[in-house]
Amino acid sequence: MEQRQLQYFVAVAEELSFTRAAQRTHAVQSTVSASIRALERHLGAPLFERSTSKVALTEAGTALLPEARRALDALDQARAVVAGLREGLTGSLRVGTLSGLTAVDLPGLVSDFRGRHPGVRLSLSMAAGGTDGLLAALRARELDVAFVAVQAASVPDLHLEPIAEFQPRLLVPAGHPLAGRTAVSPAALADEPFIDLPPGFCNRIRTDNDFRRAGIVRTIAVEVSDITTIPGYVEAGIGLALVPPLAAEDGHRVSPVDLDPPAASWTLATASLIGPTPSPPVRAFLDLVDAHVVRRDRY
């Protein structure tokens, strides 16, 4: 099994097109097709279902994809280690982040990293699926590092480095009957509409669990993909929200009210794959994060 075969396989699997895979790998399509056929003969199983209208992964292809990515990543890391001894860090670093993250100065962090390690290609992306999407992308080897929001102290297969812990509380409009209360029970909120993030985001998962334990089924009036927009919706009277202290609350006429019993806390952390040692770019990035944490009391 050759490296080039795995590169062609991953390209076809991600593009689901031999034509686009050939363009992406700067090869002719016949070379890509021949390489995939040779790989299938070597493995003794078809990797793709081919038709005139589409290309799809078979069960064997689906099983091979994460392993092929892992093998290619290992080769890149091996080359980066040797090259790093000679000329500084090289290779690539794929970083995923949550929407609305202000506790960490991401532009400053990225600028600092690029200034120190210009030989590393760094890409920054945001997962539409929130923390669940970021964790899945890490496990699929589509990301190297991610900023995630987790409730558990540990996550299977992943290494976590905590940044800050947040205690959510209820956010209500300034003129709401609950404004000024020191605490409120979930039962008192049974008829209230809520603003929250979509399923899969940590804040939504945690809040759903809190109310489920209290036997309350919430009404979600609006789902937003950016937690920093929630204070504006609360101020407009569209609904209440259970959120951590947000820097975005400044300038909005909203009031925080504690939940009784308290809502489950969650931790902002960096996550990376567990391995013998992190790749040099990953370790170099993680070592810089703490210096760019802007605040630990508000998200």
C-alpha positions as CSV (number, residue, x, y, z in Angstrom):
1,M,0.0,0.0,0.0
2,E,1.6,3.2,-1.2
3,Q,1.2,6.8,0.2
4,R,0.1,8.1,-3.2
5,Q,-2.7,5.5,-3.3
6,L,-4.0,6.6,0.1
7,Q,-3.8,10.3,-1.0
8,Y,-5.9,9.5,-4.1
9,F,-8.3,7.4,-2.0
10,V,-8.9,10.2,0.5
11,A,-9.3,12.8,-2.2
12,V,-12.0,10.7,-4.0
13,A,-13.7,9.8,-0.7
14,E,-13.9,13.5,0.2
15,E,-14.8,14.8,-3.2
16,L,-17.0,11.8,-4.2
17,S,-15.8,12.5,-7.7
18,F,-12.8,11.0,-9.6
19,T,-12.6,14.2,-11.7
20,R,-12.4,16.6,-8.8
21,A,-10.0,14.3,-6.9
22,A,-7.7,14.3,-9.9
23,Q,-7.9,18.1,-10.1
24,R,-7.2,18.4,-6.3
25,T,-4.2,16.1,-6.4
26,H,-2.8,17.5,-9.7
27,A,-3.1,14.1,-11.4
28,V,-4.8,12.9,-14.5
29,Q,-8.1,11.0,-13.9
30,S,-6.8,7.8,-15.4
31,T,-3.9,7.7,-12.9
32,V,-6.3,8.2,-10.0
33,S,-8.7,5.5,-11.2
34,A,-5.9,3.0,-11.8
35,S,-4.4,3.7,-8.4
36,I,-7.8,3.1,-6.7
37,R,-8.3,-0.1,-8.6
38,A,-4.8,-1.3,-7.5
39,L,-5.6,-0.4,-3.9
40,E,-8.9,-2.3,-4.1
41,R,-7.0,-5.4,-5.5
42,H,-4.5,-5.1,-2.7
43,L,-7.2,-5.0,-0.1
44,G,-9.5,-7.5,-1.7
45,A,-12.6,-5.3,-1.5
46,P,-14.2,-2.5,-3.5
47,L,-13.9,0.9,-1.9
48,F,-16.4,2.8,-4.0
49,E,-19.7,2.2,-5.7
50,R,-19.4,3.7,-9.1
51,S,-22.2,4.7,-11.5
52,T,-22.6,7.2,-14.3
53,S,-24.2,9.6,-12.0
54,K,-22.4,9.3,-8.7
55,V,-19.6,7.9,-6.6
56,A,-20.2,6.5,-3.1
57,L,-18.1,4.8,-0.4
58,T,-18.7,1.2,0.2
59,E,-18.7,-0.2,3.7
60,A,-15.0,-1.1,3.3
61,G,-14.2,2.4,2.0
62,T,-16.0,4.0,4.9
63,A,-14.0,1.9,7.3
64,L,-10.7,2.7,5.5
65,L,-11.2,6.5,5.4
66,P,-10.3,7.4,9.0
67,E,-7.4,4.9,9.0
68,A,-6.1,6.4,5.7
69,R,-6.3,9.9,7.1
70,R,-4.4,8.7,10.2
71,A,-1.7,7.1,8.2
72,L,-1.2,10.2,6.1
73,D,-1.2,12.4,9.2
74,A,1.5,10.1,10.7
75,L,3.7,10.5,7.6
76,D,3.2,14.3,7.7
77,Q,4.2,14.3,11.3
78,A,7.3,12.2,10.8
79,R,8.4,14.6,8.0
80,A,7.6,17.6,10.1
81,V,9.7,16.4,13.1
82,V,12.7,15.9,10.9
83,A,12.2,19.1,9.0
84,G,11.6,21.0,12.3
85,L,15.1,20.0,13.5
86,R,16.6,21.5,10.4
87,E,14.5,24.6,9.6
88,G,11.8,25.1,12.3
89,L,8.3,23.8,12.4
90,T,6.6,22.9,9.1
91,G,3.5,21.0,8.1
92,S,-0.1,22.0,8.7
93,L,-2.4,22.7,11.6
94,R,-6.2,22.6,11.4
95,V,-8.0,24.4,14.3
96,G,-11.7,24.4,14.9
97,T,-13.5,26.8,17.1
98,L,-16.9,27.6,18.6
99,S,-19.1,30.5,17.5
100,G,-18.9,33.7,19.5
101,L,-15.8,32.8,21.5
102,T,-14.5,35.9,23.1
103,A,-12.7,34.4,26.2
104,V,-9.8,33.7,23.9
105,D,-8.2,36.3,21.6
106,L,-8.2,34.1,18.5
107,P,-6.9,36.7,16.0
108,G,-4.0,37.4,18.4
109,L,-3.3,33.7,19.0
110,V,-3.3,32.9,15.3
111,S,-1.1,35.9,14.6
112,D,1.3,35.0,17.4
113,F,1.6,31.4,16.1
114,R,2.1,32.4,12.5
115,G,4.8,34.8,13.5
116,R,6.7,32.2,15.5
117,H,6.1,29.3,13.0
118,P,5.8,30.7,9.5
119,G,6.5,27.3,8.0
120,V,3.2,25.8,9.4
121,R,0.1,26.2,7.3
122,L,-2.7,27.1,9.8
123,S,-6.3,27.0,9.0
124,L,-9.2,28.1,11.3
125,S,-12.8,26.9,10.9
126,M,-16.0,27.0,12.8
127,A,-18.2,23.9,13.2
128,A,-21.8,24.3,12.3
129,G,-22.6,21.4,14.7
130,G,-21.1,23.1,17.8
131,T,-19.0,21.0,20.2
132,D,-20.4,17.7,18.9
133,G,-19.4,18.6,15.4
134,L,-15.9,19.6,16.5
135,L,-15.4,16.4,18.5
136,A,-16.5,14.4,15.5
137,A,-14.1,16.3,13.2
138,L,-11.2,15.6,15.6
139,R,-12.0,11.9,15.6
140,A,-12.3,11.9,11.8
141,R,-8.9,13.5,11.6
142,E,-10.4,16.5,9.9
143,L,-9.1,18.8,12.7
144,D,-5.9,18.8,14.8
145,V,-7.1,21.1,17.7
146,A,-10.5,22.5,18.7
147,F,-11.9,24.8,21.2
148,V,-14.8,22.9,22.8
149,A,-17.4,23.3,25.6
150,V,-17.7,20.1,27.6
151,Q,-19.4,19.0,30.8
152,A,-17.3,15.9,31.5
153,A,-13.8,16.1,32.9
154,S,-12.6,13.7,30.2
155,V,-13.7,12.8,26.7
156,P,-12.9,9.3,25.2
157,D,-10.0,9.3,22.7
158,L,-9.3,13.0,23.3
159,H,-6.9,15.1,25.4
160,L,-8.5,18.1,27.1
161,E,-6.7,21.2,28.4
162,P,-9.2,23.3,30.4
163,I,-9.3,27.1,29.9
164,A,-12.2,28.2,32.1
165,E,-15.3,26.9,33.8
166,F,-18.6,28.6,33.5
167,Q,-21.7,28.5,35.7
168,P,-24.9,29.2,33.6
169,R,-27.7,31.2,34.9
170,L,-31.1,32.5,33.7
171,L,-31.1,35.6,31.5
172,V,-34.4,37.6,31.5
173,P,-35.4,41.0,30.0
174,A,-34.9,43.9,32.5
175,G,-38.7,44.4,32.8
176,H,-39.6,40.8,33.3
177,P,-41.4,39.7,36.5
178,L,-38.4,37.5,37.4
179,A,-35.9,40.3,37.1
180,G,-34.4,41.2,40.5
181,R,-35.1,37.7,41.9
182,T,-32.1,36.1,43.5
183,A,-33.1,32.6,42.2
184,V,-35.8,30.7,40.4
185,S,-36.7,27.0,40.1
186,P,-37.1,25.2,36.8
187,A,-40.7,24.5,37.6
188,A,-41.4,28.3,37.6
189,L,-40.2,28.4,34.0
190,A,-42.4,25.7,32.6
191,D,-44.5,28.1,30.5
192,E,-41.7,30.4,29.4
193,P,-40.4,30.4,25.8
194,F,-36.6,30.1,25.5
195,I,-33.8,31.2,23.2
196,D,-31.1,28.6,22.8
197,L,-28.5,27.1,20.5
198,P,-29.3,24.1,18.2
199,P,-29.1,20.5,19.3
200,G,-25.4,19.3,19.5
201,F,-24.2,22.6,21.0
202,C,-23.0,22.2,24.6
203,N,-25.3,24.9,26.0
204,R,-28.3,23.3,24.5
205,I,-27.4,19.8,25.6
206,R,-26.7,20.9,29.2
207,T,-29.8,23.0,29.5
208,D,-32.0,20.2,28.0
209,N,-30.6,17.8,30.6
210,D,-31.1,20.3,33.5
211,F,-34.8,20.7,32.6
212,R,-35.3,17.0,31.8
213,R,-34.1,16.1,35.3
214,A,-36.6,18.6,36.6
215,G,-39.4,17.0,34.5
216,I,-39.9,20.2,32.4
217,V,-40.2,20.2,28.7
218,R,-39.1,23.6,27.4
219,T,-40.5,25.6,24.5
220,I,-37.7,26.8,22.2
221,A,-38.9,30.1,20.6
222,V,-35.7,30.8,18.6
223,E,-32.6,28.8,17.8
224,V,-29.4,30.8,17.1
225,S,-26.0,29.5,16.0
226,D,-24.1,32.3,17.8
227,I,-24.4,32.4,21.6
228,T,-23.4,36.1,21.6
229,T,-26.6,37.1,19.9
230,I,-28.8,35.6,22.7
231,P,-28.9,38.8,24.9
232,G,-30.4,40.8,22.1
233,Y,-33.2,38.3,21.6
234,V,-33.8,38.2,25.4
235,E,-33.9,42.0,25.6
236,A,-36.5,42.0,22.8
237,G,-38.8,39.9,25.0
238,I,-38.8,36.9,22.6
239,G,-37.8,34.4,25.3
240,L,-35.5,33.6,28.3
241,A,-32.2,31.9,28.1
242,L,-29.9,29.8,30.4
243,V,-26.4,30.9,29.5
244,P,-23.0,31.4,31.1
245,P,-22.0,35.0,31.8
246,L,-21.5,36.6,28.4
247,A,-19.4,39.6,27.4
248,A,-22.2,40.3,24.9
249,E,-24.6,41.1,27.7
250,D,-22.9,44.6,28.0
251,G,-25.2,47.2,26.4
252,H,-28.3,45.0,26.7
253,R,-31.2,45.6,29.1
254,V,-31.1,42.0,30.6
255,S,-30.8,40.6,34.1
256,P,-29.2,37.4,35.3
257,V,-31.1,35.2,37.8
258,D,-29.6,32.1,39.4
259,L,-31.3,28.8,38.8
260,D,-32.2,26.8,42.0
261,P,-30.9,24.1,42.0
262,P,-27.9,25.5,40.1
263,A,-27.5,24.7,36.5
264,A,-24.8,22.2,35.5
265,S,-21.5,24.0,34.9
266,W,-19.4,23.4,31.8
267,T,-15.8,23.9,30.8
268,L,-14.2,25.7,27.9
269,A,-11.2,23.6,26.8
270,T,-8.9,22.8,24.0
271,A,-9.2,19.3,22.6
272,S,-6.7,17.2,20.6
273,L,-6.3,13.6,19.7
274,I,-4.6,11.3,22.3
275,G,-1.4,9.9,21.0
276,P,2.2,9.1,22.2
277,T,3.1,12.8,21.8
278,P,1.2,15.7,20.1
279,S,2.6,16.7,16.8
280,P,5.1,19.7,17.1
281,P,2.6,22.2,15.6
282,V,-0.2,21.0,17.9
283,R,2.1,21.3,21.0
284,A,3.4,24.7,19.9
285,F,-0.2,26.0,19.4
286,L,-1.4,24.6,22.7
287,D,1.5,26.2,24.5
288,L,0.5,29.6,23.3
289,V,-3.2,29.4,24.2
290,D,-3.0,30.5,27.8
291,A,-1.2,33.7,26.9
292,H,-4.1,34.8,24.8
293,V,-6.9,34.0,27.2
294,V,-8.7,37.4,27.6
295,R,-11.1,36.5,30.4
296,R,-12.1,33.5,32.5
297,D,-15.2,34.8,34.1
298,R,-17.3,35.4,30.9
299,Y,-17.6,33.6,27.6
